[in-house]
Amino acid sequence: MKSRFQVVVKSMLAASAFALFTGISATNNVHAADNTKNETYNRIMKNDRMNWGVKGDTKLMGLMNIKTGKLEGFDVEMAKEITKRVNPDAKVVYTQITSGTRVPMLINGNIDAIIATMSVTPDRQKVVDFSQPYFNAGQSILVKKSSKYHNVKELNTSKARVLAVQGSTSIDEIKEFSPKAKVVGLQDYATALTALKAGQGDALTTDNGILYGMAAGSKSLEVRGGTFTKEPYGVAMQKQNPKLVKAVDKAVDDIKADGTYEKMAKKWFGNVKGMDWKELAGE
């Protein structure tokens, strides 16, 4: 049988070992956190390269021009202008993403930042950090001009079939405002627009900035009913990158202050019928 002294000594040694182990672990965790903090920002500054996640199926905001093979739109130009102000020597790289793939690609480090009609929401802020809003959108509906539906309230019927895109906030919002409607989530905006034109849905819902792009140049489609939500767009970045968030915020301020923002907004939205670009662009 062990003496009481032996038991006490053994307990003290065990406690010391545990304290030493946990102390080392805690120290390692601190060092790990220090190493990952501002990792994206440091990489951009070191490699002179900034990789943006942008959409390729959203006219006016981010669209792949089949003729030129280049991405174009307001978000695409904003990415270029922000990069110039974060690191003047950095090359701008664009990676096409969708509403469903953008956050996973950011978290996995495939891209450095997202600028892709991404609304700032409390749930998303738990996963990523956002810049200040750079575009004030709101959810609306797109329908055929022959449609009997004029606003979101009229869609609140079991007979209505509403199209939306998976990975966006639009699905949850339309279910809240029109709970009786049948909501169909599709892969991307190109697919959703094709489905609407083919009569597979009564309306397509998403942010009005996107819908105006779909309606632009169309003789059969129109945006109706105004907005029923507020969807401020922000640049999304990985957490633990306060220097990058600060730099992007300053870049947005500078872009607005020096007239670049107004020039881009007029270019992409100034001639879009029914669209108040000053209101949407935060002017």
N, C-alpha and C positions, 0 to 999 in steps of 0.2 A: 504494500500500500504506500502511495506517495504521501510525503509529509505536506502539511499545509503550506510550508515555505516553498516547496518545489512547485506546487500548483500555482501559487502567486507569481513566482518567477516566470513560469511558463506562460502565464496569462499576460504578464508584462511584456515579454519578448514578442508574443503574438501581436499584441496591440502596437508595439513599436514597428514591427514589420509591416503591419497594415497601414499605419500612418505614413511610413516611408513610401510604400507602394502607391497609395492614393495621392501623396504629395507629388511624386514623380508624374503620375497620370495627369493630375491637375495642371502641372507645369507644361507637360506635353500638349495638353489641350489648349493652353494659352498660346504656346508657340504656334500651334496649328492654326488657331484663329488669326494670329498676327500674320502668318504667311499667306492666308487666303484673303485678308482684307485688302481691298483695292486691287485685287489680282487682274481684273479685266482692264481697269484704267492703266495699270502699269504695263500690261501687254500692248495696249494701243500706243502708248508713248514710246515703248522700246522698239516695237516692230514697225512703226509708222504704217499701220494698217487697221482699218475699222470695218468689221463685217456686220452688215445690217440685215435683219430679217424683214423683208417687205413682201407685199402681196403682188401677184401677177395677174389677178383676175378681177380687179376692181378699178373700173374706168374712172378717171380723174384723180384717183388716189395712188394706185399702184397697178399698172397694167403692162403686160408684155406686148410690145408692138411687133406683130408678126413680120411686118415688112423690114424693119430695121434690126430685129432680134435684140432690142434693148428694152429695159424696163423704164417706164415713164409715169409721171403723175406727181401730185403735190407731195405725198409722203416721200417719194424717191428724191425729189429736189430738196426737201427738208433735211433728209439724211445727209445729203452732200454738203449743205450749208452748215449743218451742225458739226460735221467732221472737220471742216475747214477751221472752225473756231475752237474745237477741242484740241486738235493737233494739226497745224497748217501743213505739216509734211506727210500726213497720213494719206494712204491710198484708200479710196472708198470701194468696198466690195459689197455686192448685193446677193443675198441668198433668198430664193423664193420660198415662202412659207404659206400656210393656210391658218385659219382660225384655230383648227384643232392641233396643229403641229408647232405653232410658234413658241409657246411656253416650254414644252419639253425640249425643243432645240436650244433655247436660251439656257435652261438649267443644265443641259448636258455640255454646254460650252461650244456648240456648233456655230453660234453667232454671238456677237458682242452686245447687241441691243436690238430691240424691236420697234419699228415704226410702221404700223400696219393697221390703221383704223382700230386701235385697241383702246377700249374704254377703261378709265380708271375706276375700279370698284373695290370695296372693302375686302371682298374675298380674294381678289387678285393681289391686293397689297400684302396679304399674308405670305404670298409666294415670291413675288418680285417687288422691286422698288420702281416707282414712276417719277418721271420728271413732272414739272408743272404742266397743266394742260396747254396744248398748242392749237386745239381745234374744238369748237363747241358744236357737237352733233346732237341729234335726238332721234329716237326710233320713230319710224313712220311706216306707211304701207305703199307698195307699188302694185297697181292693177292695170288691167286692160281698160281702155277708154270706154268700152262697151259694158264694163262691169256695173253691177247693181250695188256694189259696196263702195261707200264713200269715206268711211272712217273706221277706227278700231272697234268702236262700240257696235257697229252693224255686223262685225265679224263674230260677235259673241253668239253664235248659233251652231247647233250640231251639223247644220248643212254646209257650213263654211270649211274650206280646206286651205290652211295657211302654210306656206313654204318658208323655211328658215335654214340657216347654215349651222351645222354642228360645231361646237366649240365657241360659239358666240353667246353673248348675253341675250340675244334676241329671242331665243326659244323660251327662256324662263319668263321674260317680260310679257311676251304675247300670251302665254298661259295665264298670267296674272290678270291681264286686261281683257282677254277673251277666253275664259276658261272652258266654254262650251265648244269652241272650235277645235277641229282636228288639226294638230300641228305636225308637219312632216319635216324632219331634219335631214338635210342633204349635205354632201361632202364639201362643196364649194359654191361660190356665187355664180360661176358660169353654168354649172349644172342646174342651180335653182332658177336662173333666168330662162334657160332653155325649157325647163318644166313649166314655168308660168306661161311662156309663149305658146306651148303645146296644149295648154288648157288643163294641165294636171294639178293646178291649184287655182284658187280664186284670188289669192293675193300673195305677195312676197314681202316679208318684213325684215328690216334691218335698219341701220342708221340712215338718216335722210341724205347724208353726204354721199353714201354709196348708191342709194336708190336714184338720186339725181343723175349720177353717172350712167346708170342703166337706162334711164329714160332719155338721156341726151341723144338727139338725132333720131329717136323712134317716133313713128307716126301713130303707133297703136298703144303705147304705154304712158302712164302718168303717175306722179306721186300725189297722193291725196290725204286729206284729213289733218294736216299739220303733224306736230310731234306729240307723243304722249309720254316720253321719258327724256331725261338729260343724260347725254353720253359724251362727256369730255374725253378727248383722246390725249394720251400721254405716251412718252417714250418709255418702254419697259427695259429694265436692266436687272442683272443678278444682284441679290442682296450682298451686303458686305463690300459695296463699292461706293462709299460716300463721296469720294473725289470725282468719280464719273458723274454721279447725279448732280453734284454742284456745277461741274463743267457744262453739262448739257443744259441745265437750267439757265446758266449765264448765256449760253449760246442762243437759246430761244429768245431771251430778253434782247440780246444784241441784234438778232435777225429782225425782230419787230421794230427796234429803235432806229435802225439804219435804212429802213424802207424796203429791205429785201422781202420781208413777209408780204407786204401789200402788193408788191410786184408779182410774186408767185401766185397769190390768191386771185388777183385779177386775171392772170394768165389762164388758170385752170377753172375758175368758177364764174368769172365775170360775165360770160355770155350764155350761161346755162339758164334756160327758161324756168321761171318759178323759184329759183334759188337765190336767197339773199346772202351773198358771199360774205358781206361784212358781219352779219350775225353769226354765221357758221364759223367764220374764221376768227371770231373773238374780237372783232374790231369795235 
